[in-house]
């Protein structure tokens, strides 16, 4: 029995399997049905419009359909709601695919995860979010993956530089946030960065600070070399830097009454040795560089719940693009890393070969006709 496409369409819902909880999944498989699940913000009247498209080239004409930005030099604001949940005590995995088939020059390709109380019709750039994740490209200087967490009302950017893909193909982006306060970023199902929240974000004060009571002792000698006190300047050392040119002669037509007293031009003195300085020797009193002692920071307090977000309930696209044409697809929010990996293989992984072939054919049309 063949199921209708509408039944196969997966949208904002909670699907519980034996091993994983899928909080949100969107593949845009039911035609225009996505429009009933996604809300366009009305905060501004000139937001860019979205359309359903697989793009100019693709691996599968239907499976590769996603929502595409369609107007240049516009802000875009679109979001979808799902049943609120907390990631306490379990992983949080956020994943999606993105294709910049337009050779993007400047524009965002990231998603934002919001608390469930977001007013979707009024979503805008200053709306408070929990997590911002995904690629951002602008010129040659900015080609990075944003990983931003909101902690106690403040947005904190990752301190590491994660390079994003800047090609025209579909790429799979995955963020994994673990309850042990570690994280992992994957591109195309391969790890590109990992670490801990405490080390890679400035969410907490430093564990150690310089002791404000400590001062370098007055007799602390941190000079590795000193002037040799026994070294003296040679008597013949001092010579002028310039001297009159001994080969110069007064011009025959020089009139001292008219031109004044003739003086030979100055030239560099070949005997000039520069400013004298004594040679250096090892300082017998050298104690090394003084290191400021550190103490425990009284303002530091470990927080084992930095990773935790309550009432996660909205996924949004809030971005700016100079050149439109980006396609977003295969959104997934789950608590299972393996589920996300398999979903990536079933979507991006299943169509990437065909997508690559389609791209090659665009570039080498004659070869595709021949073969």
N, C-alpha and C positions, 0 to 999 in steps of 0.2 A: 504494500500500500504506500503510495507516494503522498507525503505530507505537503500541504500548501505552503508557499513561501512565507506567508504571514505567521504561520505557526512556528516556523523555524527562526523567525526574527527574535533576537534576544534584546531585551531592553532593561530599563532600570527596575530591577527586582532583586529579591534575595533567593538564591538557589543554593540549597544545602545538599552537599554530597557526603559520602562517607568520610572523605579526607579533608574537604575544604568548604569554606563558606564564601560564596561569591556575592558580594554586596551590590556590585554594579557591573553590567556588561552591555556593551553597545557595539553592534557590527553593521547597522544600517542595511539590513537585508530585506526590509519590508517596504521598499519604495519610499513614498512620502510619509510613511507612518512616523518617522522620526520627528516630524514637526509637532506632533502632539505630545512628545516626551521632552522636548527641549524648549526652553523659554528664552526669547530675545529680550534683552534689557531695553527699557524705555528711558533710561537715565539721560541719554542724548538722542537727538532726533536723526542724526546722520551716521549711525553705526553702519558698518559694511554689511552686505547681505551674504548669506550662505546659500550654497546649492549642493545637491547630491550629485556626485560625479566620481568616476573611476579615473578621470584625467585623460590626458592625451595619449598615454601609454600605460599599460597595465599587464599583470600576469593573468588575471581572470576578470572579465568584464563585469561580472556581478559581485563576486566576493571582494573585489578591490574598491567598490564604491564606498565613499565616505563623504563627510561634509567638507566643502571647499570654499575658501575665501574667494570672493568674486569681484571685488572693487579695489582699485589701487588707492594708496594713501588714505587708509581708513582705520579707525578703531573698530574692534569687534568685541561683542559681549554676548555670550550665549552660555546657558547652563542647563543641567539636568539634575533632577532630584531623585533620591532613593531613600529607603528606610534607614533612619538614623541608627548608628552603632558606635561602640567604643572599641578601640584597639588594645585595651588593657589586657596584658598578659599574653598577647599573641602578635604575630607579625602583621604588618600592614604593607601590602604590595599594591603599587600603582603602576599601571602599564598602558601604553598606547602606541600606535604607529603614526608616523608623519612622513609626508612626501612633499618636498619643495621642488616640484617639477618646473617651476617658473624661473629657476636659477636665482633664488632669492638674494637680494642685495642688503635689505635691512628689514627685519621683522621678527616677532616672537613666534615660538612654536611650542610654548609650554602650557601646562594645565594648572589650575588652582583647585584645591580641595577646601571646601567651606564648611562651617558649622551649619546645622540644619535650620537655624533661624534666619538664614540669609533671605532677604527680599529679592527674589530673582528678577523681578520686573525693574528693580532699581540697582542692580549690580553694576559696579563701576570700579575704576582703578584703585580707589581708596577703600573699597569694601574689605573688612577684615577677613583674612583667610587663615587656614591652618598650615597648608603646605603649598608651595609653588615648585613645580618640577618640569624640566624639559629644556630643549635647545633655544638659544637666542643668538641671532646672527645680525651683525651690522658692520658692513665693510670688511676690511682685512683684520681689524683690531679685535673685534668681538665675535668669537665663534665658540661659545661656551654652553655648558649644561648648568642651568640654575638648579640649586637645591636650597630652598629657603624654608625655614621652620619658624612658626610663630610661637614664642615662649613668653608667657606672662604679658601678652599684649604688644610685644615687640617682635618685628621680623628680623631674623638673623640669617645672614648669607654664609654659605660655606666658605671656609678660608682657602680651600684648594681650588685649583683651576682645572676643570674637567672639559676637555675639548669635545665639541659635538661634531656630528657628520655635516658636511656642507655640500653633498652631492645632490643629484636630482632623483635619487631612488627612494623607495620606501624604507624607513628605518624604524626599528623597534626600541623604545625606551622603557626601562624598568627601574623603579625605585623600591627598595626593600628596607623597611624600618623594623628593627627587632626589639623585643621587650628587654633585652639585655643592653639596650642603648647603643647598639651597633647598627650600621647601615651598609648598604651596597647599592651601587649604580651599575646597571648593565645596559649595553647598547648591542642590539642584535643578539641577545641571549649570551653575551660574553661580558664578564666583569671588567669594568674600566676603572672603578674606584671603590674603596671601602674604608672603614675606620669606625671611630666612635663619636657620638654627639659631643661629648665633653672636650675631646681633643680638636675636633674640626669645626666647631662653632663657638662663638663667644657668648654662650647663653649664661654661663656661670662666671662669677669672679674667679680670678686666679687663685690656685691653692696656696701658693707662696708669694709673699711680697718682700721687698727690701725692708730691712729693719730700720724704721725711722730714727731710732736712737743710736744707731751705729754710725760712726764717722771714721774716716781714714786717719790713723795716728799722725800727728804732726811730724814725727821723725821717720815716717815711712818713706823710703827712697825707692821709687819705681823707675829710676833711670838705669837702663841696661848698660849704656855707655856714657863715659864722661870724658872731658878734655884731659889730656895728659899734662899734669901740672909741671912736669920736667921739660916739656917741649917749649922751645923759644923760637921767636921769629928771627930768621937770618938777617944780618945787618944790611945785605944788599937787596933785600926783598922789595922794599918800597920803590917803585918806579911809576912815573905818571902813565895814565892810560893812553894818552895821545901826546905826540911830539910834533914840532914843526918838521915839515918835509925837507930833509937835507939836500935833496936834489932839485928843489924848486928854485927858480931864479926870477928876479923881478923883471917883468916885461920891459922891453926897450922903450916903449912908448908911455911908460908909467910917469905921470906928472904928480909929484908929491904935493905941489901947490894946489892942484885940482883934486887929486885922488886921495890925498893924505899919505901918511907913512905906510909904506908897503910892508905887509907881514906875510910870511910863507904860509901856505895852507897846512892844516894839521892832518896827521896820519896816525893810524894805530901804532902804538909803540910795541915793537916785537919783543921787548924785554919786560913788558908788563905781565905780571903773574896773578893779578887779581887780589882780592882781599885775603889776607893770611888768616888761617885758623889752625889751632893746634890739632894734632892727630888725636884720635879717639882710642881709649883703652877700656877694658872691662871695668865696670864699677864694683869695687870690692864690697861696697855697702848695699848692693842691689838686693832687694827682697822679693822681686817679682811684682806682677800687676796686682794691685789690691782688689780683692773681690768683696763686694758689699754683701754682708751676711743677710740671709733671708729668714723670715719667720712665717709661721702659719698665718694665713690671712683670716682675721676674725670675721670678715664678711662672707667668707666662703662656707657654703653648706651643700653637701652632696644631695642631689635630687634624683632619686631612682625612678621618678615618673616623668622625666623630661620627654620621653618618647610618646607619652599617652595623650590622646585627644578624645574628648567626649562628644557625643552627638554629631559625629561626622555625617553629613547628609546631602551635600551638593558637590557636583563636579562642574567646573566652569572653564570657559575659554575667554580670557580677558586680555586682549593683546592688540598691538599695532603692527600694521604691515605697509611698507611702501609699495611693494610689488605683490599683488595678490596671486593666488593659485595654489596655496598650500592645502593639502588634503589630510584631515585627521580621521582616524579609523581605529577599530579594534580596542576600544576602551575597556579596561578591566580593573576592578578594585576587589581584592580578595585577601584572605589571611593565610594563603598557602603558596609558598614559593614554587613548588612543583606544579601546581595548577597553572600558575602564570607562565611558567616555562613551556608547558605543554600547549597552552592556548597560543603562545607565540609561535610555536612550531606549526600548529594547525592553521594559523592565519598568515602571518608574515612569512613563515617558513615554507608554507605550501605554495605560495604564489610568487616568491622572489625570483625563481628561475625563469618563469615566464615573463616577469617584469623586466629582468635583465635582457632577455632575448628581444623583447619589444623595444627596449632602449637602444640596443645595438642596431636593430633594423631601422630605427629612426635616423641613426647616424650613417648607416651603410646600406641604403635602400637597394642598390644594385645587387649586393651580395645576398640579401634576403630573397630577391626575385629569383636569383640563380639557384639558391639552395632551399 
